[in-house]
């Protein structure tokens, strides 16, 4: 099996791919790390080769900055790259702050999320164009944000099969954490289902794994009437916001409220980003590079490579599909196909998924309350319009997205800001005419 990782120099995501491929699955075949920062990709690949050698795993690991050669005859392509992510976010933040819209410099929603989507989708569609020529049967596994918009664009405007990964609803690296804590239960004792849209997922059901008892009424009572003294101020802030949203929409948010809030109007208690929403400062990245080189050279225990891992594990899905094993995934982003009945089948939704005999099947969710269902539909409509704008270079689709976006309150100023920043990022947006 051949896996290609676009963004192979990532100091958070690439180690997770290496750990899953080498340590967890002992994958045989090849793994190619692609990154314009060839020094970072080379260091990561060298660290991976050391680990594979010590564990006796027959996995060929290479690094390159040349995407085309890497993609040839790939089985799976993972993309975790963001084109000039921190630099471009800062450009948006500076301008939006200057016109009184600092809170709109978001990663996934609002004006900032729209601009970020256009840049990310442009890159990923270029990758898909290469895949259609060089590995047309390969599946694309997307981690790049704004992930649901990227996945939508791939599904609607290319022939490439695609799945999206983001486990923020877990609030932990290895499963649901806050929900059991609120109920005073262990994570292992509960069956939890969340779903909706990525970064906008809601709690659908909670049951005692042994007895089948429905515990959602108990959680609802805690959210509505709890006092929460046992939690620190950060969790208390989030629970207060969750209480307000339950009163307004009738649902309990899964995942960090600050992520949900990217798709909603400004709220004073939300923590909007004031620095690039990417892992590590430039100084931290330099230090991490030195550490990875030491791991590659055998000077440091290789387990140190996995101290800052991602929560997402696309290699697990690749293995399940390739071996045709049956697996259950709590959270994947795939085509709706009726899993959420009030959304069109072609929309990308976040739902539990069963994998069997090389195929994926979304597991339908329990119905949401009407007000929440309408809000999810509205956010999904915006996702679809943004994807269309990015894929076709349509300013009209982008403007319609802003007019419908509940996160954007000042529509007139938003339209002006969009026109200004679209021109600023013209070098990354070849599908638009300037």
Buried (B, 14 or more C-beta within 10 A) or exposed (E): BBBBBBBBBBBBBBBBBBBBBBBEBEBEEBBBBBBEBBEBBBBBBBBBBBBBEEEEBEBBBBBBBEBEEBBEEBBBBBBBBBBBBBEBBBBBBEBBBEBEBBBBBBBBBBBBBBBBBBBBBBBBBBBBEBBEEBBEEBBBBBBBBBBBBBBBBBBBBBEBBBBBBBBBBBBBEEBBEBBBBBBEBEBEBBBBBBBBBBBBBBBBBBBBBEEEEEBBEBBBEBBEEBEBEEBEEEBBBBBBBBBEBBEEBBBBBBBBBBBBBBBBEBBEEBEBBEEBBBBBEEEEBEEBBEBBBBBBEEEBEBEBBBEBBBBBBBBBBBBBBBEEEEBEBBBBBBBBBEBBEEBBEEBBBBBBBBBEEEEBBBBBBEEBEEEBBEBBBBBBBBBBBBBBBBBBBBBEBBBBBBEBBBBBBBEEBBBEBBEEBBEBBEEBBEBBEE
